Amino acid sequence: MIRINENFLKLQTSYLFSNIANKINEYQKANPESAIIKLGIGDATRALPPACVAAFHRAVDEMAEDDTFRGYGPEQGYPFLREKIAAEDFQARGADIAADEIFISDGAKCDTGNFQEILAGNISVALPDPVYPVYLDTNVMAGRTGSMKNGRYENIHYMECTPENGFIPDLPPESVDLIYLCFPNNPTGAMISKPELSRWVDFARENKSLILYDAAYEAFISDDTLPHSIYEIEGAREIAVEFRSFSKTAGFTGTRCAFTVVPKECMAYDSAGNAHSLHMLWHRRHSTKFNGVSYPVQRAAEAVYSPEGKQQVKAIIDFYMKNAGHIRREIHDLDYEYMGGTHSPYIWINTKSDSWEFFDMLLNKAGVVCTPGLGFGTCGQQFIRLSAFNSYENVETAMKRIHQIVRS
């Protein structure tokens, strides 16, 4: 008889954002006249930059003519985009990354989940808590965890991120094989310094660990002394894979384009201790299981790096950060402790109450959607995350509503 992968049965019954969507739908059915303002999920709300739209149109027109039509593209991505990424995002910041070390994909979420597929099933895994749920859930699916007890899975090293450590995880007390880091952080909005990140690189090199570094929000960093890429740190090419996305920076959430960097020096080991190139393994997996991002989408992403594209993307980022600044000011006025909103579109707020109860209060009394911190881990129990992805008018209205119910 056909059997299932029983590791899926260890997962919680619903993905965090699906659970939130269900609650919103139930509320909307019961309150059809209520205008809900969503400051929960990090979905872009501004239109694509005009430079990207123009490039998209040109590429679609090419697909309409036999002479310029494109069929199957290279699975790793078209050279025109990979070369721009290597030059603009890495080499310009002193990071030694070549175009052929970049893999174009349809999302950082997919890549962070899929990458662990080429790693052994019995490795040890270290995750921040709180953390983006995909990191944990995909390792549960792969069978690297035990059962969940008291809100945590067995066989996972949870690196607690709290106000006491500035939401920057401490190094594990012992060797671990796979380490997930995300900066600017989702959900807390915390940002790491170069000396702090250097400690992680040194730890990974000493222990032959691998760091999966999620830098999807690097465009929101407002201080250029902070690292935009882990490859700005000496030695990182040997131990780190980096994930980036055009979703939040240029509004490609509905268009789908991202990329993963796998340096050729980055190694993992077989059971006999022999080193193998992760670049080669990922290339094999990528070309076998992924058909590539469409040509028009890649041309649109290339336009992000044009002079006008850079200006337009910066304007989008500035818009969201204006929203974040307003949320920060209002939360400060309510005397809540918070993190984020400076190098990130997320504000992590200490409600000093149950996060799902606070979520329900905001939804039912204010018609405002947040993300309950418990969905990111046990350390998020009394926190909520507010997102700056909305119109400024909606953010103003939402914060007025929150003021009213908190002060009442």
C-alpha positions in Angstrom: 0.0 0.0 0.0 1.1 3.6 -0.6 2.4 5.3 2.5 2.9 8.9 3.6 5.9 10.7 4.9 4.9 10.6 8.5 7.1 13.6 9.4 4.3 15.7 8.0 2.1 14.5 10.8 4.4 16.3 13.3 3.6 19.7 11.8 1.2 22.0 13.5 -2.3 21.8 12.0 -2.0 25.0 10.0 0.8 27.2 8.6 0.8 30.5 10.7 -0.4 32.8 7.9 -3.1 30.4 6.8 -4.4 30.4 10.3 -4.4 34.1 10.4 -6.2 34.2 7.0 -8.9 31.9 8.3 -9.5 34.1 11.4 -9.8 37.2 9.1 -12.3 35.4 6.9 -14.4 34.4 9.9 -14.4 37.9 11.2 -15.3 39.4 7.8 -18.2 37.0 7.4 -19.5 38.1 10.9 -18.8 41.8 10.2 -19.3 42.4 6.5 -19.4 46.2 7.0 -16.1 46.4 8.8 -13.1 47.7 6.9 -10.2 45.6 8.0 -6.6 47.0 7.9 -4.0 44.4 7.4 -0.6 45.0 9.1 0.2 41.3 9.5 1.6 39.5 6.6 4.6 41.1 4.8 3.0 41.4 1.4 4.0 44.4 -0.7 1.3 46.9 -1.5 3.1 49.3 -3.9 3.0 48.8 -7.6 6.1 47.5 -9.5 8.6 50.2 -10.3 7.9 51.8 -13.7 11.3 50.8 -15.0 10.4 47.1 -14.3 7.0 47.4 -15.9 8.6 48.9 -19.0 11.1 46.1 -19.2 8.4 43.6 -18.6 6.4 44.9 -21.5 9.4 44.9 -23.8 10.1 41.3 -22.9 6.5 40.3 -23.5 6.6 41.9 -26.9 9.8 39.9 -27.7 7.9 36.8 -26.9 5.2 37.7 -29.4 7.6 37.6 -32.4 9.2 34.4 -33.8 12.6 36.2 -34.2 12.8 37.2 -30.6 10.8 34.5 -28.9 12.5 32.6 -26.1 11.8 29.0 -25.2 13.3 27.2 -22.2 15.8 29.4 -20.4 18.8 28.4 -18.4 17.7 26.9 -15.1 20.3 28.9 -13.2 19.0 32.1 -14.7 19.9 34.3 -17.6 23.4 35.7 -17.6 22.2 39.3 -18.0 20.5 39.2 -14.6 23.1 37.2 -12.8 25.9 39.5 -13.9 24.0 42.5 -12.7 23.3 40.9 -9.3 27.0 39.9 -8.9 28.2 43.4 -9.8 25.6 45.6 -8.0 24.7 43.6 -4.9 28.0 42.0 -4.0 31.2 43.2 -5.9 30.2 46.8 -5.3 30.3 46.1 -1.6 33.6 44.3 -1.7 32.0 40.8 -1.6 33.7 38.4 -4.0 30.8 36.8 -5.7 30.7 35.7 -9.4 27.7 35.6 -11.7 28.0 31.8 -12.0 27.6 31.4 -8.2 24.1 32.9 -8.4 20.9 30.9 -8.9 17.7 32.7 -10.0 14.5 31.3 -8.5 10.9 32.1 -7.8 11.3 32.9 -4.1 13.6 32.9 -1.1 10.9 31.0 0.8 11.2 28.2 -1.7 15.0 28.2 -1.7 15.4 28.3 2.1 13.1 25.3 2.3 14.5 23.4 -0.6 18.2 23.8 0.2 18.1 21.5 3.2 17.0 18.7 0.8 20.7 18.2 -0.3 21.8 17.8 3.3 21.9 14.7 5.4 18.8 13.7 7.3 20.5 13.3 10.7 22.3 16.6 11.0 21.9 18.9 14.0 20.0 22.2 13.3 20.2 25.5 15.1 17.3 28.0 14.7 16.6 31.4 16.2 13.5 31.7 18.3 11.4 33.6 17.2 12.0 32.6 13.6 10.4 32.6 10.1 8.3 29.3 10.3 9.5 27.9 7.0 13.0 27.2 8.3 11.6 25.0 11.1 8.7 23.4 9.2 10.8 22.2 6.3 13.3 20.5 8.7 10.3 18.8 10.4 9.2 17.5 7.0 12.7 16.2 6.4 12.6 14.2 9.6 15.3 16.0 11.5 13.2 16.6 14.6 11.5 14.6 17.2 7.9 15.3 18.4 6.7 18.7 19.6 6.8 19.0 23.4 5.8 22.2 25.3 5.8 24.2 22.0 9.2 23.1 20.7 10.4 20.2 18.7 12.9 17.7 20.0 16.4 17.6 18.4 16.4 21.3 17.4 18.7 23.7 19.1 16.6 26.8 19.7 18.7 30.1 19.9 16.6 32.4 22.0 16.3 36.0 20.8 15.1 38.2 23.6 15.2 41.8 24.8 18.1 40.8 27.0 20.4 39.9 24.1 19.0 42.6 21.7 17.3 39.8 19.7 20.7 38.7 18.4 21.1 35.0 19.1 24.1 33.8 21.2 26.5 31.2 19.7 25.5 27.6 20.5 27.3 26.2 23.4 28.4 23.2 21.3 28.9 22.3 17.6 25.9 22.2 15.3 25.8 21.3 11.6 23.3 23.7 10.1 22.6 27.2 11.3 19.8 29.6 10.1 20.4 33.3 10.4 18.1 36.1 9.1 19.2 39.8 9.0 17.5 42.2 8.9 15.5 39.8 11.0 12.0 38.5 10.3 10.0 38.9 12.6 11.9 41.0 15.1 13.4 43.6 12.8 16.8 43.3 14.6 20.0 43.9 12.7 23.4 42.4 13.2 26.8 44.2 13.1 29.9 43.1 11.2 31.8 42.1 14.4 28.8 40.1 15.6 28.4 38.4 12.2 32.1 37.7 12.1 31.7 35.6 15.3 29.2 33.4 13.6 31.4 33.0 10.5 34.4 32.0 12.8 32.2 29.5 14.7 31.0 27.9 11.5 34.5 27.6 10.1 35.8 26.1 13.3 33.0 23.5 13.4 32.6 22.8 9.7 29.0 24.1 10.0 26.9 25.6 7.3 25.1 29.0 7.7 21.9 29.5 5.6 21.8 33.3 5.6 18.4 35.0 4.7 19.0 38.5 3.6 15.7 39.1 1.9 15.3 42.5 3.7 18.8 43.9 3.1 17.5 46.8 1.0 15.9 48.2 4.2 19.2 48.6 6.0 19.7 52.4 6.6 23.2 52.3 8.0 25.9 51.4 5.5 28.4 50.3 8.2 26.1 47.3 8.7 26.6 44.2 6.5 24.2 43.8 3.6 25.7 40.4 2.8 27.4 37.7 4.9 30.0 37.7 2.2 31.3 41.0 3.4 32.8 39.0 6.2 36.1 37.3 5.6 35.9 33.5 5.3 32.1 33.5 4.7 32.5 32.0 1.2 33.6 28.7 2.8 30.6 28.2 5.1 27.6 30.3 4.0 24.7 30.2 1.4 22.8 33.5 1.1 19.2 34.0 0.0 17.8 37.2 -1.5 14.5 38.3 -3.0 13.0 41.0 -5.2 9.6 40.6 -3.5 9.8 43.2 -0.7 12.3 45.6 -2.4 10.7 45.9 -5.8 7.2 44.5 -5.2 7.8 41.2 -6.9 5.5 39.3 -4.5 3.1 38.5 -7.3 5.7 38.4 -10.0 8.1 35.9 -8.2 11.8 36.4 -8.6 14.6 35.8 -6.1 18.1 34.3 -6.0 20.4 32.2 -4.0 24.2 32.5 -3.8 26.3 29.3 -3.4 30.0 30.0 -3.5 32.2 27.4 -5.1 34.4 27.1 -2.0 31.4 26.2 0.2 31.7 22.5 1.2 29.7 19.8 3.0 30.9 16.3 3.9 29.9 12.7 3.3 29.9 10.0 6.0 33.6 9.3 5.4 34.5 13.0 5.9 35.2 13.7 2.2 34.4 17.3 1.1 31.8 17.9 -1.6 30.9 21.2 -3.4 27.5 22.5 -2.3 27.5 24.6 -5.5 27.7 21.4 -7.6 25.0 19.7 -5.5 22.6 22.6 -5.6 23.2 23.1 -9.3 22.2 19.4 -9.8 19.1 19.7 -7.6 18.1 23.1 -9.1 18.5 21.9 -12.8 16.6 18.7 -12.0 13.6 20.1 -10.0 13.2 23.7 -11.2 12.3 25.0 -14.7 13.5 28.5 -14.2 12.0 32.0 -13.9 10.3 33.3 -17.0 12.2 35.5 -19.4 9.9 38.6 -19.0 10.2 38.4 -15.2 14.0 38.2 -15.3 14.1 41.2 -17.6 11.9 43.1 -15.2 14.2 42.2 -12.3 17.2 43.3 -14.4 15.6 46.8 -14.6 15.9 47.1 -10.8 19.6 47.8 -11.4 19.1 50.5 -14.0 19.6 54.1 -12.8 15.9 54.9 -12.9 15.1 51.5 -11.4 17.4 52.2 -8.4 15.7 55.5 -7.8 12.3 54.0 -8.0 13.1 51.1 -5.7 14.6 53.5 -3.2 11.4 55.5 -3.3 9.4 52.4 -2.5 11.6 51.5 0.4 11.4 55.0 1.7 7.7 54.9 1.5 7.5 51.7 3.6 10.0 53.0 6.1 7.9 56.2 6.5 5.1 53.9 7.5 7.4 52.0 9.9 8.5 55.3 11.5 4.9 56.3 12.2 4.2 52.9 13.7 7.3 53.2 15.9 6.2 56.7 17.1 2.7 55.6 18.0 3.9 52.4 19.8 6.4 54.5 21.7 3.6 56.9 22.7 1.6 53.8 24.0 4.6 53.0 26.2 5.2 49.6 24.7 8.7 48.2 24.3 9.5 47.4 20.7 12.3 46.5 18.3 12.6 47.0 14.5 11.3 49.6 12.1 14.7 51.1 11.5 16.4 48.6 9.2 13.3 46.5 8.6 9.6 47.0 7.6 8.6 45.1 10.8 8.0 46.3 14.3 8.2 43.7 17.1 6.1 44.8 20.0 6.1 43.5 23.6 2.4 43.4 24.6 3.2 41.7 27.9 0.2 39.5 27.2 -0.7 36.4 25.2 0.0 37.2 21.6 -3.0 35.4 20.1 -5.3 37.1 22.7 -3.9 40.4 21.6 -4.3 39.5 17.9 -8.0 38.7 18.6 -8.5 42.0 20.5 -7.0 44.0 17.6 -9.0 42.2 15.0 -12.4 42.1 16.9 -12.2 45.6 18.5 -10.1 47.6 16.0 -10.4 45.7 12.7 -6.6 45.6 12.6 -4.6 42.5 11.7 -1.2 41.9 13.2 0.9 38.7 13.4 0.9 37.0 16.8 4.5 36.4 18.0 3.8 32.9 19.2 3.5 31.8 15.6 7.2 32.4 15.3 8.3 30.5 18.4 7.8 30.3 22.1 10.0 33.4 22.7 7.3 35.4 20.8 4.6 34.5 23.3 4.0 38.0 24.4 4.9 39.8 21.2 3.1 40.8 18.1 4.6 41.9 14.7 3.2 44.9 12.8 4.1 45.3 9.1 4.7 48.6 7.3 3.4 47.2 4.1 0.3 49.3 3.5 -0.7 52.8 2.5 0.3 55.6 4.9 -3.4 56.5 5.3 -4.2 53.0 6.4 -1.3 52.9 8.8 -2.5 56.2 10.3 -6.0 54.9 10.7 -4.9 51.6 12.1 -2.7 53.2 14.7 -5.5 55.6 15.7 -7.8 52.5 16.2 -5.1 50.7 18.3 -4.7 53.9 20.4 -8.4 54.0 21.1 -8.7 50.4 22.3 -5.4 50.3 24.3 -6.2 53.6 26.0 -9.8 52.7 26.7 
